[in-house]
Every structure is written in C-alpha cells, then in structure tokens.
Amino acid sequence: MIRTLQFVIILLICLPWNMAVAEEPLFFGVLNQRSAIITAQYWNPILSYVSARSGVPLLLKMGRTAPETTAMTVRGEFAFAYTNHLFTPQRDRLGWRVIARPAGNGIQGAIVVPESSPVKTLAELAGTEVGFPSPEAFVGYWVPMDALLKAGVKVKPVFAGNQEGVMGQLKAGRIAAAAVNAQVMDGYARREQFAYRTLWHSESYLNLAIMAHPKVSSDKAEAVKDALVKMAQDEEGRKILQAGAELLKSSEALGFVAADDKEYDNYRHFYRNTLLPLVNE
C-alpha cells in the first residue's frame, strides 16, 4: 500500500501546474519502459495538451512494472493505453482499437552487450544470464527470446521490470547481455553515455500503439486522435514534443500519426509462429 501511494505521488508531483482539474478524467495507461519519474515528465505535458485541445480530460496511470500495467490494461482500468501488448490471439478479442502511434521509424528488438564485452556472437551467450525487461515485453522479450530458441541458444533469463531497468543492469555489469527495444536503448545510451554493441536485431515492428478501450465513444477517441496528430503542427504542441525528445535524448521524428489495427498485423503473425508458448491470459 505504501509503495503504491508513493508511486501515485510521483506521478502527481510531475503533473504540470497549469493542468486544470477535470471531472472524471479518463485514465491513459502508459507501458513501463522508463522510470516512473521520466515517464511522467514526458507524458504529463502531452496529456495536458491533448486534454485541452480535445476536450477529453486524460490522466496518466500505470503500474509499478510493465506486467502490472499490462494486467491493468487487460482488466479495462484504462480508457486509452500506449502499449504493444494487446496483439496476442487472446487479447486481440478484447476489442481495443488502434487510433494513433508515434511518428518515425519502427522499433526493433535487439540483443546488446557492453562495448568492452568479449562476446561477439549469440552462441557465446549460452548458459549466461541475459536480461529482459519483463516476460510481457514484445521486442524486449518475445522477439529476442524466440530468436535465441530458434538459434538453439539457451540462456538464463533475468527480468528487470522495464526497458531502462535492464539497461541499467547491463551498464552495472550484472548481466552478460540485455534484450531491449533498440530505439529505447539508443536514447538511454545517449543520456547515460553508455557504449554498447548490438549482437542481433529483429525485423522492424511499428512503435507502440495508442489504443482506445471499446467503452470509449468514437467521438472521444477521434478527438484524442486528432489532438495527437495535429500536435506537431501547433507551436505549443511542438515545443512540448521537442522538450520530450530532449528529455529522452531521442532522435526520432516528433509527434504522432493516425494508425489502425491492420498496420499491426506483423505482431499477430509473430504470435502465430513463435516457439514461445502462449499463456492463457
């Protein structure tokens, strides 16, 4: 209870002071990739802007770890979610719909080592501790672990809770390698001045989707989508996006673009063909 209260306080402290208190805000869930503080610093200004432009009050909410946030998403605790954990056959039936995604290139799974590591190939990782964000992470667990299985390389998985958590373990020398979102890894390395090498990377997948719960009306979903998509063309919105990019040390294109469910079909194709067992969610 105390840990949960502390977590909520962190998110509230990071709210912009000019955000008006709205009646019955809709919760916007964000998948844990970074610390709670950095996540709040990045997303709260965006949600404040979108709330004002769309007329739909949004409030950031997330669990302490990626699996906890995903469980909250599956239970329907959010009206909107920034995630790529809903494309398994079971979760696909929940009715969430894609409305937008970040602009820019897709994301890739990667297996990385410190630049000074003697490891040069995946085969050399056999029997070693390899870090993963969580068993839920798509490009941080499912995709790289599937590649390791298909290559016949057995490793000892270590889970860190989120993307930057496992990167921190790699930087500290606690694990031999880390499976990561290559885009998040690039930003982390720039911010932390951490040199690394990539042993393997996957094909590209679209970045995490912004999705609307089936209980959200089409009008509200459309209003939120429009505000997100137009953000980069608006002076105030662009300033917020630029500040967020600087915070994350991201070199990706600014803003968001409209998206739909079919664009995420290669996620579904992966789940149909993976060697990893699909759990009954």
Secondary structure, 3 states (H helix, E strand, C coil): CHHHHHHHHHHHHCCCCCCCCCCCCEEEEECCCCCHHHHHHHHHHHHHHHHHHHCCCEEEECCCCHHHHHHHHHCCCCCEEEECCCCCCCHHHHCCEEEEEECCCCECEEEEEECCCCCCCHHHHCCCEEEECCCCCHHHHHHHHHHHHHCCCCCEEEECCCHHHHHHHHHCCCCCEEEEEHHHHHHHHHHHCCCEEEEEECCCECCCEEEECCCCCHHHHHHHHHHHHCHHHCHHHHHHHHHHHHHHCCCCCCCEEECCHHHHHHHHHHHHHCCCCCCCC
